[in-house]
Amino acid sequence: MTRDHKLFLKWLLQFSLIFFFFYFIWDQGLIGMVLLTDKSYITSTILFLFLLICSHCGYFTYLISSELNKAHIIKKNLLKQNVKLKVIDNRLILTSKGEIASGIVSDYFIDIINLKKKDSDNQNKILDSYIQKSNGYYELGWFSADLMLKLGLIGTVIGFIIMLGSLSNITTFDVTLLQGVLTTMGSGMGVALYTTLSALVTGVFIAIQYFNLESGCEELFSVINQISEVSLDNKK
């Protein structure tokens, strides 16, 4: 079974389902209603940020997916007889496949092979440094999911301020005045509920996508660590 871009295809399936969900509620007129009702524009901000964050996740998922492809190719070929990894002119060469394209996998094994030539034993430190570097790819996602909840909470507070602020205008029990107050209170409640709902939904969708990316990063470095245990040819 091929592993080519399995991680990215998994993200693409997730994003397709998310897109279908938003298309469905847009087709029902719900998105338009929410945007028109929200006088704080926080829902619009949440949806705009959501699109940017999904683009970020898609890009780095594709990047890690490509690196996973390289790692699995190297692992599979190193199981064959007389296949080695070499560094020639600061390029990573797999003797059975040729040059490995630049990226996380290539940079890591170039560093490892060069260290072995110097009889240095800092392999774990190098692996940790690459893991720390990759953490930034998905940590933004967890921050963004939390940010969405914070924006939803801000929208809830603004909605209640709008709703309760209308009560200060009541000086008499005039029916016409009370109708206006009730309309304003309904608008404020709409802001509170819609911003909270949009924040919760987008936060969940962001978390799902970045969980997939984090799993891909963990798999990548697990495979890299397995490969690094294989005897590497230090000769040019």
Secondary structure, DSSP 8 states (H G I E B T S, - for coil): ---TTHHHHHHHHHHHHHHHHHHHHHHTTHHHHHHHH-TT-HHHHHHHHHHHHHHHHHHHHHHHHHHHHHHHHHHHHHTSTT--EEEETTEEEETTTEE--SSHHHHHHHHHHHHHHTT---HHHHHHHHHHHHHHHHHHHHHHHHHHHHHHHHHHHHHHHHHHHGGGG-SS--HHHHHHHHHHHHHHHHHHHHHHHHHHHHHHHHHHHHHHHHHHHHHHHHHHHHHHTS------
